[in-house]
Amino acid sequence: MTRGPTWFNITSLVAGFAFLYLPIVLLVIYSFNESRLVTVWGGFSTKWYASLLQNDQLVDAAWVTLRVAFTSATLATVIGTMAALVLVRSGRFAGRSLFSGMIFAPLVMPEVILGLSLLLLFVAMDTARGFWTVMLAHTTFASCYVAVVVQSRLVGFDKSIEEAAEDLGCPPARTFFLITLPIILPGVIAGWMLAFTLSLDDLVIASFTTGPGATTLPMKIYSQVRLGVTPEINAVCTILVAFVTVGVIAASIVTKRQQAQRERDERAAFGAEG
Amino acid sequence: MDEEHIPAPARRTLGGWLLIGVPYLWLLIFFLAPFLIVFKISLSQVAIAIPPYTPTFDLGEGWQAIWDGVTEFSVENYLWLTEDALYWKSYLSSVIIAGISTLLTLLIGYPIAYGMARSPQSLRPTLLMLVILPFWTSFLIRVYAWIGILKNEGLLNQLLLSLGLISEPLTILNTNIAVYIGIVYSYLPFLVLPLYASLERLDGSLLEAAEDLGCPPWKAFWKITVPLSLPGVIAGCFLVFIPAVGEFVIPDLLGGSDTLMIGKTLWSEFFNNRDWPVSSAVAVILLLILVIPIVLFQNQQQKMSENN
């Protein structure tokens, strides 16, 4: 579409973005509220942030969550990237439809079903539940998201460079690390970040698959939210929102720079040839 | 992708097999096997034990034991689901709540996607980023943010009271209305993104041609824009509807005690009643209900990728 926006378009955009952002902005503002009553403004204060640091349970939960998110995102990135390569590059093989079905199904599957089924698996395997079971559960559903993100990067990929390397005798594994990986790297990084935030956010699957000693931050937040809105929870949420927002914006700036650099390099290379 | 027309490579190296094998095995163990276990347990009986069900069979005891187990399978849990009105009411009301919410999301999302597609080219990446960003922030936090706004002494009621629009606080929290708001808010990006993608591709010259031929703008919108954006509308609606049916966090935190949704029923059956066989049966039926929209969605996606 090329025609300019009308007043109606501008109004609906402003209203739409206000709807999307206002609740989060209000939550952030009220985390700096002096008063314990969440809905009455009692002046600016950072005391809730200070009291957070003294809350050992919350700090512990945050630590567990970060460890789970980091490990599962890293593992999911490896498995998801492999799965994406299989979907785009491996051609036909027996059971391919089942494979792609298993990649796409978790994206729309209700979390309660994923959580319940994984828990029953861990019970059947007689594994002690805790950090490792949550980590494995998160790896499983996050790797499907990574696969989809990396796949979209692989589809628009010039295969001839890879073929050239292989024709010159470069073994496949080396070709992957020298040629394929650097080109799909933005997709892989985006996949890792998505996996990390999915794990950071997850309440339902973690609640099913966790065990004693591995309470994650969302579980902690959830159990306190059920008791009511408190400024402390607002403060935790604000930190999480800030953390994720900074991460996503930083990543998008880095990716854009890299893209621009690559385009400059390509132009320079072609310029030198001519 | 059309699976039939993908050629198999002339020869596959050991590395090639390993590449397929690792993710395949992972998904078989952690995705497919768990479903078979859920199905198995849904056919077993509840027991006061840890774990709280009577195993129907044990793979370690040989075929005879498996056969004995199979003959002991009971559909009792499924019969129970039909007898207790709570379950079918939960399924029905989940589908209705998800349906209404999807429609509301479409009504709110369409003007946003349309406005984005009509905005200057230079502004579009920023707008796109603004739509995606809330999707990265925690789902739980976004739902929680609404509690402070919607409750009786919350910010919305304070605003309306001070403006003199209402004389008594409205009860919104712990009603189905709060659940609609929560679902629309949480899933809006899922609808706007595919819709924007199809609206952006729309050829503006078609609208100009219609205008030149004397077609009023509203009619041109109805006859050209809407039909051409239909693939985006359908994709977006599925992406909202399917996860909304099994939603747990939103009805639990924003809904009332009379808000019935199957995700909530399954959760309380599992965590409060500790009835694993019945919650497994609930999960199996929920999966069967969702298979229909999921298959429709995948067919539609396939058609779309073939057209491009």
Interface residues (C-beta under 8 A of the other chain):
Chain A: M1 T2 R3 G4 P5 T6 F8 N9 I10 S12 L13 G16 F17 F19 L20 Y21 P23 I24 L26 L27 Y30 V38 T39 I79 G80 M82 A83 L85 V86 L87 S90 G91 R92 F93 G95 R96 S97 F99 S100 M102 I103 F104 A105 P106 V108 M109 P110 E111 V112 I113 L116 S117 L118 L120 L121 V123 A124 L136 A137 T139 T140 S143 A147 P172 A173 T197 L200 D201 L203 V204 S207 F208 P218 I221 Y222 V225 R226 V229 I233 N234 C237 L240 V241 V244 T245 V248 S252
Chain B: M1 E3 I6 P7 A8 P9 R12 T13 G15 G16 L19 I20 V22 P23 Y24 W26 L27 L28 I29 F30 F31 L32 A33 P34 F35 I37 V38 I41 P51 I108 G109 P111 I112 Y114 G115 M116 A117 R118 S119 P120 L127 M129 L130 V131 L133 P134 W136 T137 S138 F139 L140 I141 R142 Y144 A145 W146 I147 G148 I149 K151 E153 G154 L155 Q158 Y185 L188 P189 L199 E200 L202 G204 L207 E208 F238 L239 I242 P243 V245 G246 E247 F248 V249 L253 G263 L266 W267 F270 F271 W276 S279 S280 A283 L286 L287 L290 I294 F297 Q298
